[in-house]
């Protein structure tokens, strides 16, 4: 099956925890009509693992590898930068890193914009993008389609953040940078609170960016399942924290890829069994970036890129981020490293593998094409491949 991409042209420069279900394997003969395209997209974003560890022979993630066998494994999927936040921002807006997002915005400050570059890239520095910078959420709303962000632990400690639209206090340090035992939510893993186009729309953000616990009820009916669901586990369950018994998560759990795999095992079967997924769903599981060690005498790890990734207008040679010279979106390299991705859908036959290069901009472009939307930011980059035109995945 081949989905025709929506033709786009670049902008010109302008001045100025849960019950386990048995694995569900989509039935291609009953679930998906020929020529249809996904209209309920679910994205689960995990943290900080390279492809070889996740999908290698000694992987601590057996469930994720089992899931890959139910659909398609993208072996050449890359993050776009280091550290976390710039990747999350890119996934929903196509905006390239700036020094503040590269350093995860420890202070929650507005983006000071001085102009617009090619492909709608905002020129400047900061965290909260101005209202003219749109996200895929804004695009979906403008078409009468629905979306939600499901954030695990958000609001568990009301003194830190609200249970809906859990943004830090503007102009203050982000109190969610470090996990608490009962609240391991991290705002930097919630891309929607970094855009005034979402924050300034009345009660919109509070209605759409909710605690992860709301997902189970929303999945029960097609009418309550968003067309676009963005799911962020907490700092333990996404694999960010606590990789060993000697170094556990804030609540004492073992984290790392082991914990991320348990989260998937507890969550994914509910998605795959939902009426919306069975009719026209697509599940995407990926990571924000590959692993990098910033603590040694020398920075080590994967900062490779693909797909002719552009650095954007806001990377300043000679600046330092986390003590390392900024040499590109990956700080010590041009990208976020090779991470891989898994796609499962009624439109995808089991045991598919694709070596076509993709990154987070390509994922955004693919989703925009499924819904017939314009291409935001670097999702509009010429020559970028998309999932729907990949015959290794859909045919």
N, C-alpha and C positions, 0 to 999 in steps of 0.2 A: 504494500500500500504506500503510495507516495502523496504527500500533502504539498500542494502548490504554495510556495512562500509568497508573502505579500511584498510586492516590489516597493522599495523605499529609497530615498535619496538623502545623503548626508546634509546636515545644516551647514550653512556658510558661516564664516567668522563674523561676529557682530561685536562692535565695540562695547565701550563701557562694560503511675504504678497500677496494676490492673490485671484483669483475668486473662489467662492464656486460652487461645482458641487454636484448633488444628489449622495448619497452613491451608489457605485457599488458593487454588490455581484457577485463574480466569478461564472460562470456557469460550473459545473463539467462535464456536458455531452458534452459540445462543446469546452471547453478550454484546457483540459488536456488529453493527450493520456495515456491509461493504461500503467503502468510500467515506465513512464517518471519521470524525477526529475527536480526540479527547476534549471534553468540556467540563470535567471535574479533575483538577490537577492538585495533587497533594505533594508537598515538599517537606522532607525531614532533613535538617542540617545538623551534622555532627562536627566534631572538632579535632583538628590538629593531627591527622594521621596521613602518612604517605601510602601510596598504592601497594607497595610490596608488603608492608606489614599487614594491611587490611585484607588483601586478597592473596597473599602468599600461602605456601603450604603449612606454615605454623601459625596461621592467623588466630588471634583470640576472639574472632567474630564469626563463629560457625553459622549462626542464624543468618547474618547478612550474606554470607556466601551461598547458603541454601536459597535465599531470596533471589540472588543473582541467577541461579539456575532456573527459577520460575519465569524469568524475563530476559532482560538484556544487560550485559556488563559492558560499560564504556571504559576501555582500558587506557585511553589517552585523554582523560578529562582532567583539567588543571584549575587550580585556584588562580586568582588574578593578582594577589598581593599578600603581604604580611603587614600587620598582624590580623586580628579577627575582623574588626569593624569595616574596613575597606572592602572586604569580600562580601559581607552582608549587604552593604550599600549597593555594590555593583549588581548583586542578584536581582534587586527590585527596581533599580533606576538606570543602570548602565553608566553611572558616574565613576570616573577613575579615582584612585586614591589621592588624598592630600596629606600633608604632614600630621594634621590632627587625627584624621581617621586611621592613618597608619599606626599611630600610637594609642589607638583605642579610646581617644577622647576621655581621658581621666577627668577633665573639666568639661562640663556640658555647656558649650558656648555656641552661639549662632555662627553660621558660615558667613564670612564677610566677602560678598561677591562683588567683583569689579568688572565683570564682563562675561561673555559667552564665546566659547571657541567652537571649532568644527565638531560635528556630532553632538551638539547641545551640551558640551562640557562646561560646567560652571567654573569660572576662573576665580580663585581666591583660596581661602583657608578657613577651616572651622568644622563644626559638627552638625548643626541643624541647618539643612539647606533651605534657601528661601522659597517662597511659594511658587515661583516660576519653574522650579525643578520638580518634575512630576515622577510618579512611580507607577508601576503596573497596577497598583491598587486604584489610583486615580483613573487610569485608563479603563479598568473594568467597570468602575462606577459610572463613567460617562457613557458606557454602552448598556447600562442597565443590568450588568452582571454583578455577582456577589463575591466577597472575599472576607477572610478572617486570618488573623495571626493568633496562634495558640501557643502561649508562653508558660512553660511549666514553672511553678512556684511563684509566679508573679502575684504580689499582694499578700503572700504568706505572712510577711512582717509589714503591717500597714505603716509603720514608722519609716520604712525605707521607700516604698512605692505603693501605688494604688493597684488593686486587683484587675483594673482595666486601664489600658494605655499607660503602662507603668514607666513614665518618663522621670528622669532625675530632675532636680530643681535647676532651672536655667541660671547660668553664671556661677554655679556652685560645683564642687567636686562631686563626682558620681559615686554615691554610696553603695552602688551595686557591683563595684569592681571586684569585691572580695565576697565569697560565699559565707553565709551564716548557716548554722546547723539546721535551722528550720526554713530557711529561705535562701535558695541557691540560684535565684533568678539573676541574670546579667543583662542590663539594658543594652550593652554593646552587641548582644546576640539577637536583638529585636530591632530590625532595620527601620520599622515604621515610625519609631519615635525620633527619627533624625530628619524629618521632612515637615516643614511648616505646611505643605500642601495637604498633609494629613492632620497635623496637630491643630491647625487653624480653622477646621471645618466643623465647628460646634461640637456636638456630642459624637461626631463621626468616629474619632479614634477610640473612644470608650466603648462604642458599640461593636467595633471591629477587631480590636486588639484585646484579647481576653485570656483568662487563665486556661491552661491546658485542660482542666477538668471539664470544660464545656464541650470538648470534642465528642465525647461518647454520645451525648444526647443529640448533637447536631448530625451525627452519622446515621441516625435511625431512619430518616426519611430523605428522599431526594430533595424535597422542597426546603429542608433546613440545612442541607449540605452546601457550603459555599462552592462556587465555581473554582475558586483558588484558595487553598488552605496551606498556610505556611506554619510549620510546626518546629518549635525550638525546645528541646529538652533543657533541664537545668544544668548547672555547671558540672555536676557529677554524671548525670545520665547522658550528656552529650560527649563524654570522654575527655573533657578539658582538665578536670581535677582528679587527684587521687589515683594514681596509676598502680599502687601497690599496697599491701597490708601495712608496710612501714610508713607509707605516705597516703593515708586514706582521704576521702572527701571530708568536708566540714561536718557531716553527720555520721562519720565513721564508716561509711560504705567504701568498698573498693571501687574505684572509678576507672578511668581509662577506657580503652576499647572494649574491655570485658563488660563494664557497666552500660556502655552504649548499645552493645549487642542485646543485653537483657531488656533494655528499653524498647528496642525494635521488636523483640519477641513478644513483648506484652502489648504493643501498640499496633503494629502493622496488620495482624490478622483482623482486627476490628475494621480497619480501613478497607481491606480486600473483601470483606464480607458485606460491606455496606451497599445499599441499593444504588447509590450514585456511582460508586466505583464499578460495580458490575455492569452498569449500563454504558458508561463512556468515560471511565476514569483512567488516570495515569498517576502512578506513584514514582517520585524521584527521591532517592536517598543518596546524599553526597556529603562532603566535608567542606569546611570553609577554606582550609589551607593544609599544606603538608607540614610536617614537623620541622621546627628549627630550634636549636639550642642557643639561647642568648646568654647563658650563664658561664660558659667556659672562657678560657683565655682567648679563644677565637670563635666567632659565630660559625656554626656548622648546620647543615640541613639543606633542604631543597627549595630553591627560589627560581626554578625554571618556569618557562611559560610556553604557550602555544599560540597558534592562530593569528600570528602577526600582531600580538597585543601591543597597543599603544600606551605609552606611559601617562598620557594626559598632560594638561598644561600646568599642573600644580606641584610637580616633583622638582625640588630645587637641589641641583648638584652641590655637594659640600655641606648640606644640612645633616644633622644627626638625629636618628630616631632610636631610642632605647640604647644609646651609646654607640650605635653603628652608623657609619657614613651611608647616606641615602643614595643608592645607585640605581633606583628604579622602584616600581610598584612593590617588589619583593624586598626592598631595603638593601639586601645584599645581592640582589639579582633582579631579573626582569619580570618575575611573576610569583605566583603562590605555590608552585610545585605541583607535581603529578599526584592526584588524589583518587581518581576513579569515581564512577557513579553507577548506580543500579536503577534501571527502569523496569517497572512491572505494569502491565495494562492488559485489558481484554483484546487490545489491538496488537499485542506483541506475543509471538509464539515463544515457548520456553527455550532456554539454552542458546540464546543469541549472544554474540559478541561483536563489538564494533571497535575498530582501531582508528576511526575517524577522530581527528583532534577537536576537542570542545573545551570551553571554559565557562565561567559564570555568565559572561556576556552572551555566549551562544545559548545557554539555557534560557535566559530571559527572552532572547529573540525567538527561540522555539515556542515558548509559551505564548508570546505575542502573536505568532503566526497561527497557533491553534485557535485563538480567539479573534483573529482578524484585526489586530491592533497595530498601530504605528510602532516603529522601533525607537526605543528611548536610548539616548546616549550611545555608548559603544556597542550596544546591540544592533545598531545600524551600520556597523563597520562593513565595508564592502568585502565580499568574499567569505564572510563568516558562515560556517555550515550550521545546519539545524537538524534536530532529531527527526522531524517529520519527512525530510528528504533523504534520510539515510536508509538505504535498502537493506543494510545489515540489521536494522531494528524493525522497521515497518515494511512489509511487502505482502 
